[in-house]
Amino acid sequence: AMVKRRPDFYAAGLPTPAGIEILIEVADTSVKRDAEVKQSLYANASIKEYWMIDLNELTLKIATNPQNGNYETIEDSTLTDSLTHSLIGEIQIRHFFPWLS
């Protein structure tokens, strides 16, 4: 997860959902459960942004704008794509998975 910076660097406790900027999961055997169960749980908790990386299909799903237990916006891409993110800047996703290069 990418969390908001805090002066105590989370020494006083773990981040709450409000402190999570991006939650990232990498899945191979749990893809269906992540897409059907966890995504809804994260939206209900108002996690701002959820990324699910599917190692079987080599895809990335970015879900944003949680509303009423669902994400209003879901973008799909492949792990060989690059993307520009407001918090991170430009990312070459394949750099995190050396076997894709």
C-alpha positions as CSV (number, residue, x, y, z in Angstrom):
1,A,0.0,0.0,0.0
2,M,1.0,3.6,-0.5
3,V,0.0,5.5,2.6
4,K,-0.1,9.2,3.5
5,R,3.0,10.5,5.2
6,R,2.7,10.9,9.0
7,P,5.1,12.6,11.3
8,D,5.4,9.5,13.4
9,F,6.0,7.2,10.4
10,Y,3.1,5.0,11.8
11,A,5.0,4.2,15.0
12,A,1.7,4.9,16.9
13,G,-0.3,2.5,14.8
14,L,-1.1,1.1,11.4
15,P,-2.8,3.2,8.7
16,T,-6.6,3.4,8.6
17,P,-8.5,3.3,5.3
18,A,-8.4,7.1,5.2
19,G,-4.6,7.0,5.3
20,I,-4.3,4.7,2.3
21,E,-3.7,6.4,-1.0
22,I,-3.3,3.2,-3.1
23,L,-3.8,-0.4,-2.1
24,I,-2.0,-2.8,-4.5
25,E,-2.5,-6.6,-4.7
26,V,-0.7,-9.1,-6.8
27,A,-2.6,-12.2,-7.4
28,D,-2.4,-15.5,-9.3
29,T,-4.5,-18.1,-7.4
30,S,-6.8,-15.5,-5.7
31,V,-7.8,-13.4,-8.7
32,K,-11.5,-14.3,-8.6
33,R,-11.8,-13.7,-4.9
34,D,-9.9,-10.4,-5.1
35,A,-12.1,-9.1,-7.9
36,E,-15.4,-10.3,-6.4
37,V,-14.9,-10.0,-2.6
38,K,-11.9,-7.8,-1.7
39,Q,-12.6,-5.1,-4.2
40,S,-16.1,-4.6,-2.7
41,L,-14.6,-4.6,0.8
42,Y,-12.1,-1.9,-0.1
43,A,-14.8,0.2,-1.8
44,N,-16.9,-0.1,1.4
45,A,-13.9,1.0,3.4
46,S,-13.5,4.0,1.1
47,I,-10.0,3.0,0.0
48,K,-9.4,5.7,-2.6
49,E,-7.6,3.5,-5.2
50,Y,-7.2,-0.2,-5.6
51,W,-4.8,-1.9,-8.0
52,M,-5.2,-5.6,-8.8
53,I,-2.4,-7.2,-10.7
54,D,-3.4,-10.5,-12.3
55,L,-0.2,-12.6,-13.0
56,N,-2.2,-15.1,-15.0
57,E,-3.5,-12.7,-17.6
58,L,-0.7,-10.1,-17.1
59,T,-3.2,-7.4,-16.5
60,L,-3.6,-4.4,-14.2
61,K,-7.0,-3.2,-13.0
62,I,-7.1,0.2,-11.4
63,A,-10.3,1.0,-9.5
64,T,-11.0,4.5,-8.2
65,N,-13.8,6.6,-6.8
66,P,-15.4,4.3,-4.2
67,Q,-19.2,4.9,-3.9
68,N,-21.7,2.7,-2.1
69,G,-19.5,-0.4,-2.0
70,N,-18.4,-0.2,-5.6
71,Y,-15.7,1.7,-7.5
72,E,-17.2,4.1,-10.0
73,T,-14.1,4.0,-12.3
74,I,-12.2,0.9,-13.4
75,E,-9.4,1.1,-15.9
76,D,-7.8,-2.0,-17.4
77,S,-4.3,-2.2,-18.9
78,T,-1.6,-4.8,-19.4
79,L,1.6,-5.2,-17.4
80,T,3.6,-4.1,-20.5
81,D,1.9,-0.7,-20.5
82,S,3.2,2.5,-19.0
83,L,1.0,4.9,-17.1
84,T,1.1,8.3,-15.5
85,H,-0.2,8.6,-12.0
86,S,-0.8,11.9,-10.1
87,L,1.1,10.6,-7.0
88,I,3.8,8.5,-8.6
89,G,4.4,10.0,-12.0
90,E,5.2,7.8,-15.0
91,I,5.5,4.1,-14.3
92,Q,6.8,1.4,-16.5
93,I,4.8,-1.5,-14.9
94,R,7.0,-4.2,-16.5
95,H,10.0,-3.0,-14.5
96,F,8.4,-4.6,-11.4
97,F,8.2,-7.9,-13.2
98,P,11.6,-8.6,-14.7
99,W,10.5,-11.6,-16.7
100,L,8.3,-9.3,-18.9
101,S,11.3,-7.3,-20.1
